[in-house]
Every structure is written in C-alpha cells, then in structure tokens.
Amino acid sequence: MPELKVGASPEEIAAFWGEHSKREPSCAESTMQGFKNHALKCHNCALAQSRTQVVWGTGSANAALVFVGEAPGRNEDLGGEPFIGAAGKVLDEFLAEAGLNRDEVYIANVVKCRPPNNRNPLPEEIAACSPYLQIQLELIRPTVVVTLGKFASQSLLQTTRGISSLQGQLQQTEHFKVLPLYHPAATIYDRTKREPFFEAATTLRQVLSSSDAS
C-alpha cells in the first residue's frame, strides 16, 4: 500500500484510510502512531502557520471511552497533549467523579491545532481535521464518546442544536453512544454549568456499567 503523502488533502486521507481498513487489521497502537506521525506534518489548513505543534491525542488506543474536545488551547499547544490546562483539571475532576482516570480513556480534539487567541474553530478547519478524528475513532472503536462543547457535539452528531439543549442527553449513533457535555472551560467561566456538567458523571457510570454487562 502506498504511503500517505505529507500535505495530503482530507479527501486523500479519507481514501487512504478506506484502503487501509480493507486490509488485514494491524495493532491499533502502531497504526495510530503511524497516522499521528503523518498528522504532525499536516498543512491542510491555515492553523499550520500559527501552531507550535499538532496536538494529536493521548490515552489508550483500546479504550471503551473517548473524550472529544474542540481544539487545543495555549497550554496544549505548548505541551503537545489535550486538556492539560485549567480545563484539563476540570476534566480530571469529572473523570474522578465517574470513577475513571486518564489511563483508561482516550482524549482528542476535533481540531488538532490551536486557533489563534483560542478563537472558535472555523468550519474549514474542522473539515480539514475531520478525517484524522474519524481515523482515531475507527481504530479505537469506543463504546461511548463524550463530546465536550458545542463544536465537538455538533460535529459528531451532525446537528445544529445548541450545547445547552444537548447537555447530558445520551445519543445513539451507528457505531457508538454519544454523551454531549458542556466544555470544561465553560464551567470555569459560568459556574451555573458546573452542576449539570458533573451530574452527567453519574449517567456516564451507568452507561459504561450497562455496556460492560452486555
């Protein structure tokens, strides 16, 4: 199978993955690393000009639970891992409330590079990165995906509904369940969002328990 070229378009990445997935499956960890290595050199959108580095994702490639955020912030852009700033501390609190830790889950973002000044990701930036997220989810094959914030939730659920109407409402997609939540950063700036955000940890525990039992 030919190698994926640096600077490949989203369509070429998707086609490459389509060919890859038809072949005999390889170790998820090594395959994930291969796609990560390609993404680290990605220039498919203008964010490549302002980023410090690509923030691919971190955690177990065999996780039953994946968290998907929106885009890296300043700390993540410098550190190379998602959710390592103030919002990451809130996410760690949520994980503890759900009886989990980071080693048991996979954490990624819809957009892999930091938008300047932490602005919202643009539609074309989300589109450019969407094949990478699709590859991550295809490799991990999670039972549940927790989407953090408006852009992650709308992107994975293919909806225009606002995050307030989606918060904590479990959704079933073709391949996995989706639990949309406020972005952890939003609970810092708007304290009224903390209670419903953390209440969803109970829902997540129940969903994971029922999945384990089935």
C-alpha positions as CSV (number, residue, x, y, z in Angstrom):
1,M,0.0,0.0,0.0
2,P,1.5,3.4,-0.9
3,E,2.4,5.8,1.9
4,L,0.2,8.7,2.8
5,K,2.0,11.9,1.5
6,V,2.7,14.8,3.7
7,G,0.2,17.6,2.8
8,A,-2.4,15.1,1.6
9,S,-5.9,16.6,1.3
10,P,-8.7,15.5,3.6
11,E,-10.1,13.5,0.7
12,E,-6.8,11.8,0.1
13,I,-6.5,11.0,3.8
14,A,-10.0,9.5,3.9
15,A,-9.3,7.5,0.7
16,F,-6.1,6.2,2.2
17,W,-7.9,5.2,5.4
18,G,-10.5,3.4,3.3
19,E,-7.8,1.3,1.6
20,H,-6.0,0.7,4.9
21,S,-9.2,-0.5,6.6
22,K,-9.9,-3.1,3.9
23,R,-6.7,-4.8,4.7
24,E,-5.9,-7.2,7.5
25,P,-6.0,-5.1,10.7
26,S,-2.8,-4.3,12.4
27,C,-2.1,-3.4,16.0
28,A,-4.2,-0.3,16.9
29,E,-1.3,1.3,18.8
30,S,1.2,1.1,15.9
31,T,-1.4,2.1,13.4
32,M,-2.4,5.1,15.5
33,Q,1.2,6.1,15.8
34,G,1.6,6.0,12.0
35,F,-1.3,8.3,11.4
36,K,-0.1,10.6,14.2
37,N,3.3,10.9,12.6
38,H,1.6,12.0,9.4
39,A,-0.7,14.5,11.2
40,L,2.3,16.1,12.9
41,K,3.4,17.4,9.5
42,C,-0.1,18.4,8.4
43,H,-0.6,21.7,6.5
44,N,-4.2,21.1,5.4
45,C,-5.4,24.4,6.8
46,A,-4.1,27.8,7.9
47,L,-3.7,26.8,11.5
48,A,-0.4,25.1,10.5
49,Q,1.1,28.6,10.2
50,S,0.4,29.7,13.7
51,R,0.6,26.5,15.8
52,T,3.5,25.4,17.9
53,Q,2.7,21.8,17.3
54,V,0.0,19.4,16.4
55,V,-1.9,18.1,19.4
56,W,-2.9,14.6,18.2
57,G,-4.4,12.9,21.3
58,T,-3.4,10.8,24.2
59,G,-4.6,7.6,26.1
60,S,-5.3,4.0,25.3
61,A,-5.9,3.0,21.7
62,N,-8.1,0.2,23.1
63,A,-10.3,2.5,25.3
64,A,-14.0,1.9,25.6
65,L,-14.5,5.6,26.3
66,V,-13.2,8.6,24.2
67,F,-13.5,12.2,25.1
68,V,-13.5,14.7,22.2
69,G,-13.0,18.4,22.8
70,E,-12.9,21.3,20.4
71,A,-9.3,22.5,19.9
72,P,-6.1,22.9,21.8
73,G,-5.5,25.9,23.9
74,R,-2.3,27.7,24.8
75,N,-1.1,25.1,27.3
76,E,-1.9,22.2,25.0
77,D,-0.2,23.9,22.0
78,L,3.0,24.2,24.1
79,G,2.7,20.8,25.8
80,G,1.5,18.7,22.9
81,E,-1.3,17.0,24.8
82,P,-5.0,17.8,25.1
83,F,-6.6,19.1,28.2
84,I,-3.5,19.9,30.3
85,G,-4.5,23.4,31.4
86,A,-7.3,24.7,33.6
87,A,-10.0,22.9,31.6
88,G,-7.9,19.7,32.0
89,K,-8.1,20.0,35.7
90,V,-11.9,20.2,35.5
91,L,-11.9,17.1,33.2
92,D,-9.8,15.2,35.7
93,E,-12.4,16.1,38.4
94,F,-15.1,14.7,36.1
95,L,-13.2,11.5,35.5
96,A,-12.7,11.0,39.2
97,E,-16.4,11.6,39.7
98,A,-17.1,8.9,37.2
99,G,-14.6,6.6,38.8
100,L,-12.1,6.8,36.0
101,N,-8.6,8.1,35.3
102,R,-6.8,9.2,32.1
103,D,-5.1,5.9,31.6
104,E,-8.4,4.2,31.0
105,V,-9.7,6.6,28.3
106,Y,-8.6,8.3,25.1
107,I,-8.7,12.1,24.8
108,A,-8.6,14.0,21.5
109,N,-10.0,17.2,19.8
110,V,-12.0,17.8,16.7
111,V,-9.3,20.3,15.6
112,K,-5.7,19.3,16.2
113,C,-4.0,22.7,16.1
114,R,-4.6,25.8,18.3
115,P,-6.7,28.5,16.7
116,P,-5.1,31.9,17.2
117,N,-6.0,33.6,20.5
118,N,-8.2,30.5,21.3
119,R,-10.9,31.6,18.9
120,N,-13.6,29.1,17.8
121,P,-12.5,26.7,15.1
122,L,-13.7,27.6,11.7
123,P,-15.8,25.2,9.5
124,E,-13.0,24.7,7.1
125,E,-10.6,23.9,9.9
126,I,-13.0,21.3,11.3
127,A,-13.4,19.8,7.8
128,A,-9.6,19.6,7.3
129,C,-9.2,17.7,10.6
130,S,-12.3,15.5,10.4
131,P,-10.5,12.6,8.6
132,Y,-8.0,12.4,11.5
133,L,-10.7,12.2,14.1
134,Q,-12.5,9.6,12.0
135,I,-9.4,7.5,11.9
136,Q,-8.9,7.8,15.6
137,L,-12.5,6.6,16.3
138,E,-12.2,3.8,13.7
139,L,-9.1,2.5,15.3
140,I,-10.2,2.8,18.9
141,R,-13.8,1.6,18.3
142,P,-15.2,3.0,21.6
143,T,-18.5,2.1,23.1
144,V,-19.1,5.7,24.3
145,V,-17.8,9.1,23.1
146,V,-18.2,12.1,25.4
147,T,-18.2,15.3,23.3
148,L,-17.0,18.4,25.2
149,G,-18.6,21.6,24.0
150,K,-20.6,22.9,21.1
151,F,-18.3,22.2,18.2
152,A,-17.4,18.7,19.2
153,S,-21.0,17.8,19.9
154,Q,-22.4,19.3,16.7
155,S,-19.6,17.7,14.6
156,L,-20.1,14.2,15.8
157,L,-23.8,14.3,16.0
158,Q,-24.2,16.2,12.7
159,T,-26.7,18.6,14.3
160,T,-27.1,22.4,14.7
161,R,-28.6,22.1,18.1
162,G,-27.0,24.2,20.8
163,I,-25.0,22.6,23.5
164,S,-27.4,23.7,26.3
165,S,-30.1,21.5,24.7
166,L,-27.8,18.6,24.2
167,Q,-26.0,18.6,27.6
168,G,-26.2,15.3,29.3
169,Q,-28.7,13.8,26.8
170,L,-27.3,10.4,25.7
171,Q,-27.5,9.9,21.9
172,Q,-27.1,6.7,19.9
173,T,-25.2,6.7,16.7
174,E,-24.5,3.9,14.2
175,H,-21.2,3.0,15.9
176,F,-21.3,4.3,19.5
177,K,-23.2,6.2,22.1
178,V,-22.5,9.9,22.4
179,L,-22.8,11.9,25.6
180,P,-22.7,15.6,24.9
181,L,-21.4,17.9,27.7
182,Y,-20.5,21.5,28.2
183,H,-16.9,22.2,27.6
184,P,-14.9,22.0,30.9
185,A,-13.7,25.6,30.3
186,A,-17.3,26.8,30.2
187,T,-17.8,25.5,33.8
188,I,-15.0,27.8,34.9
189,Y,-16.4,30.9,33.3
190,D,-20.0,30.1,34.0
191,R,-20.4,28.4,37.4
192,T,-24.1,27.6,36.7
193,K,-22.8,24.9,34.2
194,R,-20.8,23.0,36.8
195,E,-23.7,21.2,38.4
196,P,-25.2,19.7,35.2
197,F,-21.7,19.0,33.9
198,F,-20.7,16.9,36.9
199,E,-24.2,15.3,37.3
200,A,-23.5,13.7,33.9
201,A,-20.7,11.6,35.5
202,T,-23.5,9.5,37.0
203,T,-25.0,9.0,33.6
204,L,-21.6,8.0,32.2
205,R,-21.0,5.5,35.0
206,Q,-24.4,3.9,34.3
207,V,-23.8,3.7,30.5
208,L,-20.4,2.2,31.0
209,S,-21.7,-0.3,33.5
210,S,-24.5,-1.4,31.2
211,S,-22.0,-1.7,28.3
212,D,-19.8,-4.0,30.4
213,A,-22.7,-6.1,31.4
214,S,-23.9,-6.6,27.8
